[in-house]
Amino acid sequence: MRTMKWKELLCSDRVRNFKNLSSRDFRTEYEKDYHRIIGSASFRRLQDKTQVFPLDNSDFIRTRLTHSLEVSSFGKSLGQNISKRLLQEEIDAEFLPEYQGYLCDILQCAGLLHDIGNPPFGHFGETIIRDWFKQNLPHILYRRKDGRQQPLTEILTEQMQRDFYYFEGNTQALRLVAKLHYLVDENGMNLTKALMGTIMKYPGSSLEIKSTPHIRHKKMGYYYAERKLFADLQKSLGTNGRRHPLAFVLEAADDIAYRTADIEDAVKKGCITYEELLMELEKAGEKLEGEQKNAFDTMVGSLKKKYQSAQRRNLQQPKVNAVQNWAVYVQGWMINAATDSFVNHYDELMNGSYGMQGEDLLTGTDGESMMDALGDIAFRYAFQIKPILKLEIAAQSILDFLLEHFVQAVLYFETGEEMTEVQQKMISLVSDNYIAIYRHFAKEVEDSDLSEAEKEAEKLYLRLLLVTDHVCGMTDSYAKRLYQELRGID
């Protein structure tokens, strides 16, 4: 039984709805989302955030911006393919023809947003933030209003603590677009609910993280601070704690983009040669059987053919050209595989049972083995090389320093307690927008019916979020430069 309905899943409402006073604006609500995103400073900052190679000087190597553009393109293509199949095969009478355009627009926007909450220095930046809080939160003492000193872990609730221990760039993305883009008011970019539901990869809180394959238990999808927004989205979209079907499509677009791009960038950077790539693929193919092996061998055979074609054309770098062309070929193959999977598992996707065993849209397809092989090859040849490891160690020094000093600075910010001159100067470096958001929601807490102790804990939690908000808003270069300036390094 399909318990989720497209009429609700494509909800075009916003948290703050407004009347369109112009009779000449014929854009859909999802098209308006697109213009809000590309005009934002947060989106522009992605041009200086790491995809794989931090602080790389090459203009060929992908950044978070170019990666997001690729995911956006693949998402739109998947939206077109899936919509066509649903309509042509008359799979769901409730899927109307006009929904095709809506799906494409939503997925195109979601692709642009999916990494917008990531901190500097790629996914390793997320690990650094998680590790810092796990190591330091229990040991930071806080002087309460009654004069007692307590570790932060005795003041913050379990969920508040776990929000930092399990920090996620994806979770930060929802917070950023819903609140931190403080252009008009505290509702951030004020995007459509359908789009916000699509970018929410994990429909659970930090309290629900468990060692199970279920998508709800893998990672958190929203902070305690966004619990009301999460409840509103679930109700409006009719998902009720389940993953939005389009979130699976966005995930597939992301996987297709980075698995192929990482290999292409690694070859271009000289981390792996054409010969090594071919050897690794052939070794991976030897372990397969049946239809998966046939599909895998076909894709590997295409790599050889593209190299032969590049040789015939007397190209200066035939091996690099072959890999680049092959990556495009594999992307097309994967888009078709993900489309077939969505259609084949349509009922499960629409009742929320898909993903309970950790499945994604490429699971069980004839492209799954290739995706696994590319991920393994990239990890061994690109992610574990000495230059990357050195940069990651440097990134840890930078983020550890910034977290330590900004956390100490916010502990007593606007509490009436005395702050040092250095702490006041550190606060002056924090974005005015982020401070305005803190003040707005701190006032909400102060005006609430909570006890004084609960108010103190919630506002302390919001101040710690102020730090992660500020750090995540930094680009790689800015974080490095700020670290050098504060350490007095020329």
N, C-alpha and C positions, 0 to 999 in steps of 0.2 A: 504493500500500500504506500502510495506517494503522499507522505504527510506534509511535505513542504510544497508550497505553491509559488509559481513564478510571479504572480501578481503581487505577492508580499516580498519575495526575494529581490525583486527589482524596485523596491520602495524608493521613490525619488524625493521623499521628505527629507528635510534637514532638521537638526536640533533647533536651530532658529530659522523658521520659515519666514519668507518675506514676499511681498507682492511685487511682481514685475510691472513696473510702471510704463515700460516702453512697449508699444504695440508693434515695434519693428524688430524685436529680438525674437527670432524664430528658432533659436538653439534649444535643444533638449536640456534637461537639468544635468545630464551626464556630460554633455558637451561643455557646459559651463564649468563643471568640475575640472576639465582638462585645462582650461585657461587659467583657473585659479592655481593649479599645480605648477605649470611651467612659468608662471609669473612670480613664484615665491623664491625668497632667498634660500630657503632650505633645499629646494631642488637644485639651485645653482651651485650650492656648496658641494654637491656630489661630484663635481668635476675635479675636486681636490681631495677625494677620499679613495682609499685603497680598494681595489678588487682582489688582486693577488700580490702584486709587487709594490710594496710601500715606497712612496717618494721616488718613483721611477722617472727618469728624465726623458724616456722615449715617448714620442707622440703617437706611437702605434699601440702600445700596451693599454689595455682597457682600464678605465676608472669606474667608480660606482655610477657615474653619469652615463657613460657609453653602455655599460652593462644594463642599466635600467631602461635605456632606449631600446635595446635589443629585446629585453623581456617584454616591454610594452608592445613591440611589433609582433612577437610570437604569440602573446596573449590575444591580440586582435585577430591574428590568423586562426588561432584555435577557436575563438568565438564565432568567426565566420563559418568554419568547417562544421562545428558542432550544431550551430543553428540550422544550417542547410540540411544536415542529416535529420535533425528532429522534425523539420517541416516536410522534407521530401518523403521520409519514411512514415510520416504521420504517427510518430511515437507518442506524442502527448497533445491531445486536443486543446489543452489549456495554454500551450506555447504558441502565442500569436505571431503572425509575420513581422509585426513591428518590433518584436522583442529581439530580432536578430541585430538590429542596429544598436539597441540598448546594451546587449551583451558585449558587442565589440567595443563600444565606448567605455563601458565599465572596466573591462579587462585592459584596454589600452591605458586608462588612468591608473589602474591598480599596478601595472608594470612599472610605471614611473615612480610610484610611491613605495614599492615593497621594501626598499633598502633605505628609505629616507631617514629612519631613526637610528641607523647604525653609527657607532662611535668612530673616532679616527682609527686607522690601522687595521681595517677589515674585521673579520670575525675574531681575530686574536684580541682585538680591543675589547670585545664582549667578555672574553675569558679573563682578561686582566681586571676588568671592573668586578666581575663575580668573585674572583679570588681575593681582591683587595678587601671587599666587604666581609667575606668569610673569615679572613685573618684578623681584621681590625675592629669590626663592629662590637665583638664581645669585650674588647679591652679599652674602648673609649668611655671615659667617665663623664657623666653629665651632672651638673649641679642644679638640683630642682629648686622650685620656689620656696620650699620649706627648709632649704639649706642642705638637705641630704645629697650625697654624691652616689650615683648609681651607674652601672654599665648601661649602655644604650639597649642592650638585649633584655634588661629588666624593665624597660620603659615601653619599648615598641611591642606591639602585638606580634604574634607568630607570623601572620600574613605580611605585615609591614617588613619584618626582617627578611622573609623569604623572597619578597619582591626584589631585594638587592642581591641576595645569594644566588638567585636564578635569573638575574638581569638578562633581558632579551632585546636585541635591536628591533625585532618585529613588534614587540610590545611598546617600545618607545615610539615607533612609527605611529601607532594609533594615538598615543598621547600627544605627539607633536601636531598631527593634523587636526585633532579634536580640541586642543587647548593652546598649545605653545605658539602657533602662528598668530600672534596677537596684533592683527591689523585693524580689526573693527571692534571685537570684544573677546570675551573669554571662551568663545566657541571655536577658536582657531580658524581653519580654512572653511569650516561649516560646510563640509561636503555632504553629498547624498548618503543616506543610510545604507543603500545597496553597496556603494563603494567602500564604506568603512567596514561593512560585514565581509566583503571580499578580501580585504587586506588582513583581516584577523585570522591568522594561520592556525592558532590553537585556541579553541573556545573554552578555556578554563583558567582558573586563577592559580597563583603560585602554591596554594594549599593543596591543589589537586594533582601536583606532579608526583608520579609514582613510577616504579619500574615495571611498566606494562607497555605493550605495543600500541595501545589505544591512543588515537590522535589527541584526545582531550587530556591525557595524562603525560604526554611527552614533554611539553614546555608550557609556560604560561602565555596567555594571550592578552591579558589586561592587568594593570596594576590595581591595587586596592583603591587608589585615588580615582580610578575610572570605573568603579563598580556600578555606579548609577547609569553611566553611559552604556556599559555592557548590557545591563538589564533592559534598557530602553531599546537597544538594537535588537536583542533577541526577540522581544515582543513585537516590534515593528516588522521584522523580517520573517517572523514565524519559524525561526531556527530553534529556539528554546534549548539552548545548550549544545546544539549540534553544529557541525562545520557547514558554512555556506557552500553549496556545490561549486560556485565559481572560485572558491579558495583552492580547490583541487586543480582547477585549470591554471590559475596563477602559479601554483607550485610547479606544475609541469613546465610552464613557460620558463620559469626560473631555472629549473634543472637542465632543460635543453640548452639554455643560453650559456650557463656557466660551465657545464661539462665539456661542451665543444670549444668554448672560448679559452678555457684554461689550457687545453692542449695546443690550440693555435698560438696563444701567447708564449707558451713554454717552448715551442719550436722556434718561434721568432726570436726569443731571448737566448736560444742556444742551450736551454736546459736539457732538451732531448732532441736527438737527430731523427730524421725520417727513417733511417734504418732501425734505430732503437724502437721507435713507435711501431713500425711494422712487425718487428720481432715480438714485442710485447703483445700485440693484438693476436698474432698467430698462436702464441703460447696460451692466451686466454681462450681462443677458439677450440683448442685441443681438448678442453675440459667439458665442452658442450655436446649435446646430443639432439637428434631430431630436428624439429622445425626451428628451434632457437639457433642451432648450429648452422643450418642452411641460411637463415637470415643474417647471422653474424658473418659467415664466410662471404656472402654477397656484398656486405658493406666493406669488408677488408679488401675484397677483389676490386671494388670501386676505387680504393686508395691507390692501388697499383696502376689501374688504368689512367687515373688522373696524372700520375707521375709520368707515364709513357706519353700522354698527350702534351704535357709541359715540355718534355724533351723534344718532341717533334716540332714544337713551336720555337725551339732554340731560346727559351727563356733564360735569363741570367741566373735565377734561383728556382730551378724546376721543382726541387723538393719542398721548399716553403710554399710555392704556388700550389703544389699538389695537396698539401695539408689544408691550405686555406679553402680550396675548392671542395675538398672532401668534407670539411666541417659543414659547409652549406648543404651538401648532399645528405649528411647524417641528420642535420636539423630538420630537413623536409621529411625524412623517414620517421623521425620521432614525433613530429606534429601529427602525421597520419596515424601513428600508433596510439597516441594519446586521445585523438578524436575517436578512434574505434573503441577504446577502453571506456570513454565517457558514455558512449551510446550503449555499449554492451552491459555496463553496470548502472544504467540510468535509474532503475527503480531503487537500488541500494543508495545511490547518491541522493535521491529525492526523499528517502525516509531516514537518512542519517546513519545508516548502518555501515556504509562504506568507510574504511579507514580504521575500523575497530581492531584490526590485526596489524596496523601499521602500513596498509596498502597505500600506494599513490597511483596515479593514472598510468604509469609505465610498468607497474607490477604485473607480471604474467604476460606481457606483450613480447613480440619478437624484437623489441628494441631494448628490453631490460638488461640483457647481458652486455650489450655495447655500452650502455650508460654506466654500469658497474665497472667495466673494464677501464673506461676513460677516467672515472673518478679515482681508481686505484693507481693508474699510471701517473696522473697529475700529482697525486699525493706524494708518490715516491720520487718523481723526477723534478717537480717544481716546488712543492711546499717544504721539502726536507733538505733543500740545498743550503750550504753555509751562508750565502748572502742574505737569504730570507730569514734564517734563524738569527743572524746577527741583528737584522732590522727589528725582529720581534723582541729580542732582548732589549734593544734600545727603546722600543715602544713601551715596554713595561716600565722602564726607568722613568719615562716621560709621564705616563698616566698615573703611576704610583705617586709621584711627586705632586702632580696636580690634584689628585683626589685627596691626599693627606692635607694639603694646605687649604683647599676649598671647604672640605668637611669641617676642619677646625674653625674656619671663618664663619660658617653658617650656624654653628651650634647655638650661639646666643644672639643671633641676628634678630633685631626688633623684639627682644624679650625684656628689655629694660636692664639686663645684666651688662656689666662692663666688658668691653672688647678691647683687645690690644690695637695699637696703631696699624700693625701689619695685617691683622684680621680685617680691619675696616678698609684697608687698601685693597685686599683681596676681593672683598664684596663689591668694591667699585668697578672691578673688572668684569663682573657678571652682567649679562645682557639685561637691559632695562625691561624688555618684554617678559623675560622669565621672572624677574622680580615682581612685575605687575601681576602676573598670573599667580605667583605665590601669595601676594597680598590679598588678592580677590578671594582665593579659596581659604586662606587663613582666617579671613573675616567671616566667611561662612561657618567655619568651625567655631569661632568665638561666639557667634550668634545662635549656635545650636543649643540643644537641650542636654548635651553631654556633660559629664562631671568635669570638674577642673582638672583632675588627673588625666582624663581621656582627652580633653582639649589640648593639654600640654603635649601628650604623646602624638596626637594627630598633626599638630603644627610642627613638631620636631621631625616627623616623617616627611612632611611637605618640604621642609628645609633641606633634608637629605636628597629628596627628589630634585630640588633646585640645583644641586651639584651635578647629578647625573644628566639633568637637562642641559646644563651649561657645557659640560664636557662632551656630550654627544653632539652638540651643535658645532663643535670645533672641526675644522678640516685638519688633515694630516700636517700640512705646512704650518698652520696657525698653532697647533698644539706643540709642535717642535720648537717654533720660534718663541712662544710664550715660556716654555720650559727653559730655554737658553737665556732669555732675558731675566727671568726670576732667579736663575742660578748664577747670573753674572757671567755667563759664558759668551765670549766674543765669537 
